[in-house]
Amino acid sequence: MVNLNRWEYTQDPNEEIADLDNKNMTDFVGQWVEFFFTVPKLHHPKLTHHSTSKFSDDLDKDQKDYQDHLPAADVKVWVLLDSNLDGFYTTLLPVDQKWAIIITTYITMASAAEFPGLTEGELDDLVKKDTGAVRTLDARINSELLNPVKVEGFRDVKITANNVLGLPPSNSERVFFSAYANLLKPLGPGDYLIVSRGLSPNYVNDVSYSVSVRKKLT
C-alpha cells in the first residue's frame, strides 16, 4: 500500500471519508463526469479554457459561475478540469470555501449516446482497456509527488442541449468511466503549482495549474 502524503485523503477509491459526509472518490469522479456532460458548450472548459474559476479577480462572481454549473451534490468539491486539456492555467480559489479538490490525471468516459452499437458491458470494457493502457502518470503539488488512484464506475447523467460532445439531449444517459485521480484536502491560503500528466496510446494529458487560494481583491 502506498503511503499517503500530507495532501491526500485516501488511496482507496471506495473509502468513505468522514470529513466529506462519508462520500468516496468514486462519488466525486462521478461528479466530474456529470459536470463534463452537463455544462453547456458556452461555459465548457474544454473550449473556453476556464478551469475551476474564471481568470478575473472577481472571486464572488467566479465562484457563483462555477457553482451554477455544478450538478447538485450534498458535498461540493473543486474539480480541476485537467484531462482533455493541455497547457498552463491560472486558477483562483476563495480562501473561505474549504472544499476538497479532485484532480483527474487521466480519464476515459463512454456512453451509448456516443457508441450506440455497444452494450453496457462493452462500454465498461472500453474505458477500462483504455485506462489500462496508460504508460505514464505524473501528478505533483509544489513538486511533491502525488499517488494517482484508479477509480472506475458509472454515472447516470442528464445530457443538455448544445453540449460540447455534440450529443442529442437525454434525460438519463449512463456514462461509464475509468480514471486515475487524486482527492486532495482543502488547501490553505497561499500559492500552489499542481502538475498533472497522463500518457496512453490514445491521448496525452499534460496540464499545469497555478492555484492561488486567497481572499477577494479589494
C-alpha positions as CSV (number, residue, x, y, z in Angstrom):
1,M,0.0,0.0,0.0
2,V,1.3,3.4,-1.0
3,N,1.8,5.7,2.0
4,L,-0.4,8.9,1.9
5,N,1.3,12.2,1.8
6,R,0.0,15.3,3.6
7,W,-2.2,16.4,0.7
8,E,-4.2,13.3,0.1
9,Y,-7.3,11.9,1.7
10,T,-7.0,8.2,0.6
11,Q,-5.6,5.6,-1.8
12,D,-8.8,3.6,-1.7
13,P,-11.4,4.8,-4.2
14,N,-14.2,3.2,-2.1
15,E,-13.2,4.5,1.3
16,E,-15.9,6.6,2.9
17,I,-14.4,9.9,4.1
18,A,-15.9,11.2,7.3
19,D,-14.9,14.8,6.5
20,L,-16.8,14.6,3.3
21,D,-20.1,13.2,4.6
22,N,-18.9,9.7,4.0
23,K,-18.6,10.1,0.3
24,N,-15.8,8.3,-1.6
25,M,-13.6,9.1,-4.6
26,T,-15.9,7.2,-6.9
27,D,-18.7,9.6,-6.0
28,F,-16.5,12.6,-6.7
29,V,-15.1,11.4,-10.0
30,G,-18.7,10.7,-11.0
31,Q,-19.5,14.3,-10.2
32,W,-16.6,15.3,-12.5
33,V,-18.2,13.1,-15.3
34,E,-21.6,14.7,-14.7
35,F,-20.1,18.2,-14.8
36,F,-18.4,17.3,-18.2
37,F,-21.6,16.2,-19.8
38,T,-24.0,18.8,-18.3
39,V,-22.1,22.1,-18.7
40,P,-23.4,24.0,-21.7
41,K,-20.9,24.3,-24.6
42,L,-20.6,28.1,-24.0
43,H,-19.3,27.5,-20.5
44,H,-17.3,24.3,-21.1
45,P,-13.6,24.5,-20.1
46,K,-12.7,22.2,-22.9
47,L,-13.5,25.1,-25.3
48,T,-13.3,28.2,-23.1
49,H,-10.1,27.3,-21.3
50,H,-11.7,28.1,-18.0
51,S,-10.7,25.9,-15.1
52,T,-12.4,25.8,-11.8
53,S,-13.0,29.6,-11.9
54,K,-12.5,32.3,-14.4
55,F,-9.4,34.4,-14.8
56,S,-10.7,37.6,-13.3
57,D,-10.2,38.8,-9.7
58,D,-13.9,38.8,-9.0
59,L,-13.9,35.6,-6.9
60,D,-17.6,36.1,-5.9
61,K,-18.7,36.1,-9.5
62,D,-16.3,33.3,-10.5
63,Q,-17.4,31.1,-7.6
64,K,-21.1,31.6,-8.4
65,D,-20.5,30.9,-12.1
66,Y,-18.7,27.7,-11.2
67,Q,-21.4,26.6,-8.7
68,D,-24.2,27.4,-11.1
69,H,-22.8,24.7,-13.5
70,L,-22.1,22.0,-10.9
71,P,-24.5,19.1,-10.6
72,A,-26.4,19.0,-7.4
73,A,-24.4,17.3,-4.6
74,D,-24.5,17.1,-0.9
75,V,-20.8,17.7,-0.7
76,K,-19.0,20.2,-3.0
77,V,-15.5,19.7,-4.4
78,W,-13.4,21.8,-6.7
79,V,-12.9,19.9,-9.9
80,L,-9.6,20.7,-11.6
81,L,-10.6,20.1,-15.2
82,D,-7.3,18.9,-16.5
83,S,-7.9,15.8,-18.5
84,N,-8.7,16.6,-22.1
85,L,-6.9,20.0,-21.7
86,D,-3.3,20.9,-22.3
87,G,-1.2,23.9,-21.2
88,F,-0.8,26.1,-18.2
89,Y,-3.8,27.5,-16.4
90,T,-4.3,30.1,-13.6
91,T,-7.0,29.2,-11.0
92,L,-8.3,31.3,-8.2
93,L,-10.0,29.7,-5.2
94,P,-11.7,31.6,-2.4
95,V,-9.9,31.1,0.9
96,D,-13.2,30.7,2.9
97,Q,-14.5,27.9,0.6
98,K,-12.9,24.9,2.1
99,W,-13.7,22.3,-0.5
100,A,-11.8,19.2,-1.3
101,I,-10.1,19.1,-4.8
102,I,-10.4,16.4,-7.4
103,I,-7.6,16.0,-10.0
104,T,-8.1,13.6,-12.9
105,T,-4.7,12.8,-14.3
106,Y,-6.2,10.5,-16.8
107,I,-9.9,9.7,-17.5
108,T,-11.9,7.9,-20.2
109,M,-15.7,8.1,-20.5
110,A,-18.1,6.4,-22.8
111,S,-21.9,6.2,-23.2
112,A,-24.4,4.6,-25.6
113,A,-25.1,8.0,-26.9
114,E,-21.5,8.1,-28.3
115,F,-21.3,4.4,-29.1
116,P,-24.8,3.3,-29.9
117,G,-23.7,-0.2,-31.1
118,L,-22.1,-1.2,-27.8
119,T,-23.8,-2.9,-24.8
120,E,-23.2,-1.6,-21.3
121,G,-20.7,-4.4,-20.7
122,E,-18.8,-3.4,-23.8
123,L,-18.8,0.3,-22.8
124,D,-17.4,-0.7,-19.4
125,D,-14.7,-2.8,-21.0
126,L,-13.8,0.0,-23.5
127,V,-13.0,2.6,-20.8
128,K,-11.2,0.1,-18.6
129,K,-9.0,-1.1,-21.5
130,D,-8.1,2.5,-22.4
131,T,-7.1,3.3,-18.9
132,G,-5.2,0.0,-18.6
133,A,-3.0,1.1,-21.4
134,V,-1.8,4.2,-19.6
135,R,2.0,4.4,-19.8
136,T,2.9,7.5,-17.8
137,L,1.3,9.1,-14.7
138,D,2.8,12.1,-13.0
139,A,0.8,14.2,-10.5
140,R,2.5,16.7,-8.2
141,I,1.7,19.6,-5.9
142,N,4.6,22.0,-5.2
143,S,7.0,19.4,-6.6
144,E,5.8,16.7,-4.1
145,L,4.7,13.5,-5.8
146,L,1.0,12.5,-5.6
147,N,-0.2,8.9,-6.0
148,P,-3.0,8.7,-8.6
149,V,-5.7,6.2,-7.6
150,K,-7.6,4.1,-10.2
151,V,-11.3,4.9,-10.0
152,E,-13.9,3.1,-12.0
153,G,-17.7,3.2,-12.2
154,F,-20.6,4.8,-14.0
155,R,-22.8,7.8,-13.6
156,D,-26.4,8.4,-14.8
157,V,-26.4,12.0,-16.2
158,K,-28.8,14.3,-18.0
159,I,-27.2,15.4,-21.2
160,T,-28.1,19.0,-22.0
161,A,-28.7,20.5,-25.4
162,N,-25.7,22.2,-27.1
163,N,-23.2,20.1,-25.2
164,V,-19.5,20.0,-26.0
165,L,-19.7,16.5,-27.4
166,G,-22.5,17.3,-29.9
167,L,-24.8,14.6,-28.4
168,P,-28.5,14.7,-28.5
169,P,-30.2,15.8,-25.3
170,S,-31.1,12.9,-22.9
171,N,-32.9,12.9,-19.5
172,S,-30.8,9.9,-18.4
173,E,-27.7,8.6,-20.0
174,R,-25.4,6.1,-18.3
175,V,-21.8,7.1,-18.7
176,F,-19.0,4.6,-17.8
177,F,-15.7,6.0,-16.6
178,S,-12.2,4.8,-15.7
179,A,-9.7,7.2,-14.3
180,Y,-6.6,7.9,-12.4
181,A,-7.4,10.6,-9.9
182,N,-6.4,12.3,-6.6
183,L,-8.7,13.6,-3.9
184,L,-6.8,16.4,-2.1
185,K,-7.6,18.0,1.2
186,P,-8.7,21.7,1.2
187,L,-5.7,24.0,0.5
188,G,-4.8,26.8,3.0
189,P,-4.1,30.3,1.9
190,G,-1.1,30.6,-0.5
191,D,0.1,29.7,-4.0
192,Y,0.4,26.2,-5.3
193,L,1.7,24.6,-8.5
194,I,-0.2,21.5,-9.5
195,V,1.1,19.3,-12.3
196,S,-1.0,16.6,-13.9
197,R,0.4,14.3,-16.7
198,G,-1.1,11.1,-18.2
199,L,0.0,9.3,-21.3
200,S,-1.5,6.5,-23.3
201,P,-1.5,5.4,-26.9
202,N,-4.9,7.3,-27.3
203,Y,-4.1,10.7,-25.9
204,V,-1.8,12.8,-23.8
205,N,-2.9,14.9,-20.8
206,D,-0.3,17.5,-19.8
207,V,-1.5,20.3,-17.6
208,S,0.0,22.6,-15.0
209,Y,-2.1,24.7,-12.7
210,S,-1.0,27.8,-10.8
211,V,-3.6,27.7,-7.9
212,S,-3.9,30.8,-5.7
213,V,-6.0,30.5,-2.6
214,R,-6.9,33.9,-1.2
215,K,-9.5,36.5,-0.4
216,K,-11.2,38.6,-3.0
217,L,-9.0,41.6,-4.0
218,T,-10.2,45.0,-2.8
